[in-house]
Amino acid sequence: MAFATVYVHPTTGSDANPTPNIGTPYKTIKKACDNVAAQGTIFCRGGTYPLGESTGTILSGLASVPGIAGSPTTVKSYENEPAIWQCSTSQSYVVRMAGLSYITFEDLEFDGDTKATSHVVNIPSSDNITLRNCELHNGIGSILFVGEGAASNSPFLSLIGCSIHTNTASHGIYWNAGADGRIDGCKIYDTFILGMQINSYNVGSVPSDRMAFCNNRMWGWSADHGGIGLVVGHGADHLIYNNIFYKPGANGSRAIAFGFNGPAGTPPASTNARVLHNIIHDIDQGEGIGISFASATSGGTGHVVSNNLILDTNGAAISDPFGTSTATNNMTAYEGGDVDTDMFIDPGNATLDDRNYRHTPTSKAVDGAATALSGIVSVGIALDKDGVMRPQGTKVDAGAFELVQAASGLWNAGNQNTGSWSDSGFTAMSVRNLMKASAWDTSVVTAFKLVFRGRTDASYDVIKVSVVERDGSTLDGIDGTNQQLTFGGTWAAGGTVPQNGELYSDSVVYVLDHTKDYFITYYASASVGVFLTGGSGDTAWMVASDVAATIDWDTPGETIAQTRSYTYSTVRIEETTTPQDPESYPIIEHLGSYAVTPGTYTALATTLSDVNDDITQVTALSTKTGLKVTGSGAAVIDIYTG
């Protein structure tokens, strides 16, 4: 019998249980996979699951219960309980995902425990697989291997918000065969040779075309062997944007390299890649090259490199002796100041994961890129790494981040009160911050992000962040109006506000009306103050002991422990466009250079004149906030983010 919902627990479960409910779960992952229904969900309770295989039998049951587009079969941890899939004996892999279709793995840890001899996760021939918010680590060979052998192919594979790190041989990600893949918002670090390579040495392999490598952070590649961060060996029409490459390992020589494709009979060298709005910094080992291109035979042709920040490299920022690429509007030198203090907020943090590459207000990268988005324009690239619309100023900023230069259309703490910015002594409590209607700079906001300001002396954590409409002049919210705000797709876990930095929530669709008051509520779990002294009028309240439960907004009577007249952490609301899952971003491509201005526009037609015959996809919608791109001749494209 197949079950729509299956629970599994590594210690208290039993595969003999007749019904896998939360109180009577299965014990093993294989039993759960063999008994879940198509489009169903397997919930993995917290604990360590002893796994390891060579043939792909553990997940084989999922091959007969594929999901469908928009409704995958899902395997995930239960309510943020850490579920660890660990290689318990010397085996080829922790798991092998063979013959699967439309399966999502979410919030799981795949731990090779230095026993997985080939790869931590092997995906030889599956399609539409998503790994979301997963950790893959402690491998011997490549941590993730996609498409194994000439006959295999794993198209439409997505890694969203994952961490891939730490192995003792080979690469972080070896992408052998699988077109239309997406690596988005991931951290790839401390890999033995390459951080990732898109390449194949198997004669007859399918080329991995149209890869999207975006919004990622990579550091510490080639800690123990000479190598490169990202190698692009084959495939056409790749998009590489909004990434940050920095501080390679002791033998890391280059951040991005085009070339090193396989021998005769393997897919040809890459063509027409777009490398846009990346940050490459502190490449201080070996050759120390930012982006390199081999000959047309190996490095490919038709590549565009634009609006990147490439600074503090031992060698050339861009090395292309054979002219295989076109490079425009890249910032490769910084004069008249210090990069570490003038350009970025905190690029030299010894804790590499905490480096903050957002622009300072005086950074020369602000408005320092093109007056237009050149080469290619897509919804993904029109947004920066934080999801902020480009441009915010008169020009597009260079690099992965766009500085928000004005508070127009936003709410911010300064609109509500003034006061000194010295820290108070208040410690961890449940917090309720008031956003007054009178402090809004705009009439209606339909989608937004919340920004937490970092302290000058320490980081702090916020969890269970929500917004709710205020009930009159009370300290209660109106039940049914509360909206959870997530960070990296999760609510209960919240996020860490970095010292001297900022923490952005995910964009959320929620109507904020300037005629109404709202509360932002959260629990500040770090033992540091989260308020400022000064100001006038109570704008924040500390509510005792409501963090453990979901607040019933229309039930009065919470005990207000303390008040404060100025909030430290919730500094501002930033208006955004309607958010989308990164996997669903449409791409609108038009070669050339265009004038770009922010605003609200109405699509003029469903079919647009294309004098150059180079529009690959156009979606004409009703009035939306976005970018209007006007090209030569009769072509006019409205680009939207919703």
C-alpha positions in Angstrom: 0.0 0.0 0.0 1.3 3.5 -0.9 0.9 6.3 1.5 0.6 10.0 0.7 2.5 10.8 3.9 5.2 8.6 5.3 7.2 9.2 8.5 10.6 7.6 9.2 12.7 7.7 12.3 16.2 6.1 12.6 16.0 5.0 16.2 12.3 4.7 17.3 10.9 3.5 14.0 10.1 0.0 12.8 9.7 -1.2 9.2 7.2 -3.6 10.6 4.8 -0.8 11.4 1.6 -1.2 9.3 0.9 2.5 8.9 3.9 5.0 8.9 2.3 7.8 11.0 4.2 10.2 13.1 3.7 7.9 16.1 4.5 4.7 14.3 7.2 5.6 11.7 9.2 3.3 9.6 12.9 2.9 10.5 14.7 2.9 7.1 14.8 5.3 4.2 14.4 2.4 1.7 11.2 1.2 3.4 9.8 4.7 3.2 10.7 5.1 -0.5 9.2 1.8 -1.3 5.8 2.8 0.3 5.3 6.5 -0.5 2.7 7.4 -3.1 3.4 9.5 -6.2 3.5 13.2 -5.3 3.5 12.2 -1.7 5.9 13.3 1.1 8.4 11.4 3.2 9.2 13.2 6.5 12.5 12.2 8.0 12.6 12.7 11.7 15.7 14.0 13.3 18.7 11.6 13.7 21.4 9.8 11.8 20.4 7.3 9.1 23.1 4.7 8.4 23.3 4.5 4.6 25.8 3.7 1.8 25.5 1.9 -1.5 26.9 1.2 -4.9 23.9 0.1 -6.9 21.1 2.6 -6.2 18.7 0.3 -4.4 18.0 2.6 -1.4 16.0 5.1 -3.4 14.8 2.7 -6.1 11.2 2.8 -4.8 11.0 6.4 -5.8 11.5 5.5 -9.5 8.0 4.1 -9.6 6.3 7.1 -7.9 7.4 10.1 -9.9 6.0 13.5 -9.2 4.8 15.9 -11.9 5.8 19.5 -12.7 4.6 21.7 -9.8 3.9 18.7 -7.6 7.0 16.6 -7.0 7.3 13.6 -4.7 9.2 15.0 -1.7 11.7 13.7 0.8 12.5 16.2 3.6 13.4 16.6 7.2 10.5 17.1 9.6 10.1 20.6 11.0 13.8 21.5 10.9 14.8 18.4 12.8 18.4 17.6 11.6 18.1 14.4 9.4 21.5 13.1 8.5 22.0 10.5 5.8 25.4 9.2 6.6 27.6 6.6 4.9 28.1 4.1 7.7 30.6 1.7 6.0 33.0 2.0 3.0 30.7 2.3 0.0 30.7 4.1 -3.3 28.0 6.6 -2.4 25.8 7.7 0.4 22.9 7.4 -2.1 22.6 6.9 -5.8 19.6 8.6 -7.5 19.0 6.5 -10.6 15.9 6.6 -12.8 14.1 9.2 -10.7 11.8 11.9 -12.1 10.4 15.0 -10.4 11.7 14.2 -6.9 12.6 16.9 -4.4 15.0 16.4 -1.5 14.8 19.2 1.1 16.6 20.2 4.3 18.6 16.9 4.4 22.3 16.4 5.3 24.2 13.9 3.1 27.4 13.0 5.0 30.0 10.9 3.3 31.8 10.6 6.7 35.0 10.0 4.6 33.6 6.5 3.8 31.9 7.3 0.5 34.7 6.4 -1.8 33.4 7.7 -5.1 30.9 10.5 -4.5 28.7 11.6 -1.6 25.6 11.8 -4.0 25.6 10.2 -7.4 22.9 11.2 -10.0 23.6 9.2 -13.1 20.3 9.3 -15.1 17.4 11.1 -13.5 15.5 14.2 -14.5 13.8 17.2 -12.7 15.5 16.4 -9.4 15.8 19.3 -6.9 18.0 19.4 -3.8 16.9 22.3 -1.7 18.6 23.6 1.4 20.6 20.4 1.7 24.2 19.9 2.9 26.5 17.5 1.0 30.0 17.0 2.5 32.8 14.8 3.8 33.5 12.9 0.6 36.6 11.2 -0.7 35.9 11.7 -4.4 33.7 14.4 -6.0 30.9 15.4 -3.6 28.2 15.5 -6.2 28.5 13.7 -9.6 25.8 14.3 -12.3 25.5 12.2 -15.4 27.7 9.1 -15.2 29.0 7.6 -18.4 28.3 8.2 -22.1 24.7 6.9 -22.0 23.6 8.8 -18.9 21.9 12.2 -18.7 20.3 14.1 -15.8 18.6 17.2 -17.2 16.7 19.8 -15.2 18.6 19.2 -12.0 18.5 22.0 -9.5 20.5 22.8 -6.4 18.9 25.6 -4.5 20.4 27.0 -1.3 22.7 24.0 -0.7 26.1 23.7 0.9 28.7 21.5 -0.9 32.0 21.2 0.9 35.0 19.3 2.2 36.4 16.3 0.4 39.8 14.6 0.3 40.1 14.1 -3.5 38.6 15.4 -6.8 36.0 18.1 -7.1 33.0 19.7 -5.3 30.6 19.2 -8.2 31.4 17.2 -11.3 28.7 18.0 -13.9 29.3 15.4 -16.6 25.9 15.3 -18.5 22.7 17.2 -17.8 21.3 20.1 -19.6 19.2 22.9 -18.2 20.6 22.6 -14.7 20.5 25.3 -12.0 22.9 25.9 -9.1 21.4 28.9 -7.3 22.1 30.4 -3.9 24.6 27.7 -2.9 27.9 27.7 -0.9 30.7 25.6 -2.4 33.9 25.6 -0.4 37.0 23.7 0.8 37.1 21.3 -2.2 40.2 19.3 -3.0 40.7 20.3 -6.7 37.9 22.2 -8.5 34.9 23.8 -6.9 32.8 22.7 -9.9 33.3 21.7 -13.5 30.9 21.4 -16.4 32.7 18.9 -18.5 32.8 15.4 -19.8 35.5 13.0 -20.7 33.0 10.3 -21.9 32.9 9.8 -25.7 29.3 10.3 -26.8 28.1 12.2 -23.8 25.2 14.6 -24.0 26.3 18.2 -23.7 25.2 20.1 -20.6 23.7 23.2 -22.3 21.9 26.1 -20.8 23.3 25.8 -17.3 22.5 28.6 -14.8 25.2 29.1 -12.1 23.9 32.1 -10.1 23.8 33.7 -6.7 26.4 31.4 -5.2 29.5 31.9 -3.0 32.6 29.9 -3.6 35.9 29.9 -1.6 38.6 27.5 -0.5 38.8 25.5 -3.8 42.0 23.6 -4.4 43.1 23.5 -0.8 45.4 20.6 -1.5 45.8 20.4 -5.2 46.2 22.9 -8.1 42.9 23.9 -9.6 40.1 26.3 -10.4 36.9 27.5 -8.8 34.5 27.0 -11.8 35.6 25.2 -15.0 33.4 25.5 -18.1 34.5 22.8 -20.5 31.5 22.3 -22.8 27.8 23.3 -23.3 26.1 26.3 -25.0 24.3 29.3 -23.6 25.4 29.1 -19.9 24.4 32.0 -17.6 26.9 32.7 -14.8 25.8 35.7 -12.7 25.6 37.2 -9.2 28.2 34.9 -7.8 31.1 35.7 -5.4 34.4 33.9 -5.8 37.1 34.6 -3.2 40.0 33.3 -1.2 41.0 30.1 -2.9 42.9 27.3 -1.1 46.6 27.1 -1.0 46.9 25.8 -4.6 43.9 27.5 -6.2 45.0 29.4 -9.2 41.9 30.8 -11.0 38.3 31.7 -10.2 36.6 30.9 -13.5 38.2 29.1 -16.5 36.8 28.3 -19.9 38.6 25.3 -21.5 39.9 21.9 -20.6 37.1 20.1 -22.5 37.4 16.4 -23.2 39.0 14.5 -26.0 37.6 13.8 -29.5 34.1 12.4 -29.4 33.1 14.3 -26.3 30.9 17.4 -26.4 32.6 20.4 -28.1 34.0 23.4 -26.3 31.5 25.8 -24.7 29.8 28.6 -26.7 27.9 31.8 -26.0 28.2 31.9 -22.2 27.2 35.1 -20.3 29.4 35.9 -17.3 27.6 38.9 -15.7 27.6 40.8 -12.4 30.0 38.5 -10.5 32.5 39.5 -7.8 35.9 37.9 -7.9 38.2 39.1 -5.1 41.3 38.1 -3.2 42.6 35.5 -5.7 46.0 35.4 -4.0 47.4 32.0 -4.9 49.4 30.8 -7.8 48.6 32.5 -11.1 45.8 34.4 -9.4 43.7 34.9 -12.5 40.1 36.1 -12.3 38.6 34.7 -15.5 40.7 32.8 -18.1 39.9 31.6 -21.6 41.8 29.0 -23.5 41.9 28.8 -27.3 38.8 28.5 -29.5 39.4 24.8 -29.7 39.3 24.5 -25.9 37.9 27.7 -24.5 35.0 28.0 -26.9 33.7 31.1 -28.7 31.1 33.9 -28.3 31.3 34.4 -24.6 30.3 37.8 -23.0 31.9 39.1 -19.8 30.2 42.2 -18.5 29.6 44.3 -15.3 31.8 42.1 -13.1 34.1 43.3 -10.2 37.5 41.5 -10.4 39.8 42.9 -7.8 43.0 42.0 -5.8 44.2 39.2 -8.1 47.8 38.0 -8.3 47.6 37.9 -12.1 45.4 39.2 -14.8 41.8 40.0 -14.0 40.7 38.6 -17.4 43.1 36.5 -19.5 41.9 35.9 -23.1 44.9 35.8 -25.4 42.9 34.1 -28.2 40.0 36.6 -28.2 37.3 34.0 -27.5 35.2 36.5 -25.5 33.9 40.0 -25.4 34.6 41.9 -22.2 32.8 45.2 -21.4 32.1 47.4 -18.4 34.1 45.3 -15.9 35.9 46.9 -13.0 39.3 45.4 -12.7 41.2 48.0 -10.8 40.5 50.3 -7.8 42.4 53.6 -7.6 42.4 56.2 -4.9 41.4 54.1 -2.0 41.5 50.7 -0.3 39.3 47.9 -1.6 38.8 46.3 1.7 37.5 49.5 3.4 36.1 51.6 0.6 34.5 49.2 -1.8 32.8 46.5 0.3 31.3 46.4 3.8 33.5 43.5 5.2 35.5 41.6 2.5 38.4 40.7 4.8 36.5 38.8 7.5 38.7 35.9 8.8 35.5 33.8 9.0 35.2 33.3 5.2 31.5 32.5 5.3 30.8 35.9 6.9 32.5 38.0 4.3 30.2 40.8 3.3 30.6 42.0 -0.3 27.7 44.4 -0.4 28.7 47.9 -1.5 29.5 50.8 0.9 27.7 54.0 0.0 30.9 55.5 -1.3 32.0 52.4 -3.3 33.2 53.3 -6.8 31.3 50.2 -8.1 28.0 52.0 -7.3 26.7 53.3 -10.7 30.0 52.1 -12.0 28.9 49.5 -14.5 27.1 50.0 -17.8 24.4 52.5 -18.4 22.6 49.5 -19.7 22.4 45.8 -19.0 24.5 44.7 -22.0 24.6 41.5 -23.9 21.7 39.7 -22.2 18.8 40.7 -20.1 16.9 38.2 -18.0 14.6 38.3 -15.0 17.3 36.6 -13.0 20.0 39.2 -13.9 17.7 42.2 -13.5 17.7 41.3 -9.8 20.8 41.4 -7.7 21.9 38.6 -5.3 19.6 40.0 -2.6 16.7 40.2 -5.1 17.0 44.0 -5.4 15.9 45.5 -8.7 18.6 46.9 -11.0 19.3 49.8 -11.4 18.7 51.7 -8.1 20.7 54.7 -9.3 21.4 56.3 -12.6 23.4 53.2 -13.7 23.7 49.6 -12.9 26.2 48.8 -10.1 29.1 46.5 -10.9 29.2 43.2 -9.1 26.6 41.0 -7.5 24.9 43.6 -5.4 22.9 46.7 -6.2 23.1 49.5 -3.5 19.7 50.7 -2.4 20.3 54.5 -2.5 17.0 55.9 -1.4 14.1 55.1 0.9 11.5 56.1 -1.6 8.5 53.8 -1.4 9.8 52.2 1.8 9.3 52.3 5.5 12.4 52.8 7.7 13.1 53.4 11.3 14.3 56.9 10.7 10.9 57.9 9.4 9.4 57.0 12.8 11.8 58.3 15.4 15.2 59.9 15.7 17.7 59.2 18.3 21.3 58.1 19.0 22.6 54.8 17.7 24.3 53.7 20.9 23.4 50.2 22.0 21.0 49.5 24.8 21.5 46.7 27.3 18.4 44.8 26.5 19.0 41.1 25.9 17.2 38.2 24.3 13.4 38.5 24.4 10.4 38.2 22.1 10.1 41.5 20.3 7.1 43.4 18.8 8.0 46.4 16.7 5.5 49.0 15.6 5.4 50.3 12.0 3.3 53.5 12.1 1.1 54.3 9.2 2.3 57.9 9.4 5.9 56.7 8.7 5.2 55.1 5.3 6.7 56.8 2.2 4.2 55.2 -0.2 0.6 54.4 -0.3 0.6 50.6 -0.9 3.4 48.0 -0.9 2.4 44.6 -2.3 5.6 42.7 -1.9 8.6 43.5 0.3 11.7 42.3 2.1 12.5 43.1 5.7 16.0 44.3 6.5 17.7 43.7 9.9 20.6 46.0 10.7 23.8 44.5 12.2 25.3 45.7 15.4 28.8 47.3 15.4 30.2 44.9 18.0 28.6 41.5 17.5 26.2 39.5 15.3 22.8 38.3 16.6 20.2 35.8 15.6 16.5 36.4 14.9 13.9 33.6 14.6 10.2 33.3 13.9 9.9 36.7 12.2 6.3 37.7 11.2 4.3 40.7 10.2 0.8 41.3 11.3 -1.7 44.2 11.1 -2.3 46.1 14.3 -5.7 45.8 16.0 -6.6 49.5 16.5 -4.3 51.1 19.0 -3.7 48.0 21.0 -0.7 45.8 21.3 -2.6 42.9 19.6 -2.6 41.9 16.0 -5.6 41.0 13.9 -5.9 37.2 13.6 -5.6 36.0 10.0 -3.4 38.9 8.9 -0.1 37.5 10.2 2.5 36.5 7.6 5.6 34.5 8.4 8.8 36.0 6.9 11.4 33.4 5.8 15.1 33.5 5.4 16.5 31.1 2.8 13.1 29.5 2.6 12.7 28.7 6.4 10.8 30.5 9.1 11.5 28.9 12.4 15.3 28.9 12.0 15.4 32.6 11.1 18.8 34.0 10.3 21.9 35.6 11.7 22.4 39.4 11.4 26.1 39.8 10.7 28.2 42.3 12.6 28.3 45.6 10.6 26.1 44.0 7.9 22.5 43.4 7.1 20.2 40.4 6.9 17.5 40.4 4.3 14.3 38.3 4.5 13.0 36.5 1.5 10.6 38.6 -0.6 7.0 38.0 0.4 3.7 38.9 -1.2 1.8 40.9 1.4 -0.2 44.2 1.1 1.0 46.9 3.4 -1.5 49.8 3.4 -0.2 53.2 4.5 -3.5 53.9 6.4 -2.8 51.1 8.8 -0.3 50.2 11.5 1.6 46.9 11.5 3.8 45.0 13.9 7.0 43.2 13.0 7.5 40.4 15.6 10.5 38.2 16.2 12.6 36.5 18.9 16.1 37.9 19.3 17.9 34.7 20.5 21.4 36.2 20.9 22.3 37.7 24.3 23.0 41.2 22.8 20.9 44.3 22.8 18.6 44.7 19.8 17.4 48.3 20.4 18.9 51.8 20.3 18.7 54.4 23.0 17.2 57.8 22.3 14.1 58.7 20.3 10.7 59.6 21.6 7.5 57.5 21.9 7.2 53.8 22.3 7.8 51.9 19.1 9.0 48.6 20.3 7.8 46.2 23.0 9.5 43.2 24.5 6.9 40.5 25.2 7.6 37.7 27.7 7.7 34.1 26.8 5.8 33.8 23.5 8.5 32.4 21.4 7.7 28.8 21.9 4.2 29.0 20.5 2.4 30.4 17.5 1.0 33.7 18.6 -2.8 33.9 18.5 -3.0 37.5 17.4 -6.5 38.3 18.5 -6.0 37.0 22.1 -5.1 39.9 24.3 -3.1 39.8 27.5 0.5 39.2 26.6 2.7 40.6 29.3 4.8 43.6 28.0 8.1 43.2 29.7 9.8 46.4 28.6 9.4 49.2 26.0 11.9 51.0 23.9 11.5 54.2 21.9 13.8 53.2 19.0 14.4 49.9 17.3 17.9 48.7 16.5 17.3 45.7 14.3 14.3 46.2 12.0 15.7 49.2 10.1 13.6 49.2 7.0 11.2 47.6 4.6 12.3 47.4 1.0 9.7 47.1 -1.7 10.2 44.3 -4.1 8.4 42.8 -7.1 6.4 39.7 -6.7 8.9 36.9 -5.9 9.3 33.8 -7.9 11.0 30.5 -7.2 14.4 30.8 -8.9 13.7 27.7 -10.9 10.7 29.4 -12.6 12.5 32.5 -13.8 11.7 33.1 -17.5 14.6 34.3 -19.6 14.2 37.1 -22.1 17.2 37.4 -24.3 18.1 40.1 -26.8 21.6 40.7 -27.9 22.9 44.3 -28.0 22.9 47.3 -25.6 19.8 49.0 -24.3 18.7 51.9 -22.3 17.4 50.6 -19.0 15.1 52.6 -16.6 13.1 51.4 -13.6 9.4 52.1 -13.5 5.9 50.7 -14.2 5.1 49.9 -17.8 2.3 48.3 -19.7 3.2 45.7 -22.4 2.3 47.1 -25.7 1.6 43.9 -27.6 1.7 40.1 -27.2 3.9 39.8 -30.3 6.8 42.2 -30.5 8.6 43.3 -33.6 12.1 41.7 -33.7 14.2 43.4 -36.4 17.3 41.4 -35.5 15.5 38.1 -35.2 17.3 37.4 -31.9 14.5 37.4 -29.3 14.4 33.9 -28.0 11.5 34.3 -25.6 9.1 37.1 -24.9 6.4 37.2 -22.3 4.1 40.2 -22.6 2.1 40.7 -19.5 -0.2 43.4 -18.1 1.1 46.4 -16.1 3.9 45.3 -13.8 6.8 47.0 -12.1 10.0 46.2 -13.7 12.6 47.2 -16.3 11.8 48.7 -19.7 14.4 47.8 -22.3 14.3 49.6 -25.6 16.5 48.4 -28.4 17.3 49.5 -31.9 14.7 49.5 -34.6 11.2 48.6 -33.7 12.0 46.2 -30.9 10.6 47.2 -27.5 10.7 44.7 -24.6 9.1 45.1 -21.2 10.9 42.9 -18.7 9.0 41.9 -15.5 9.8 40.1 -12.3 6.4 38.8 -11.7 
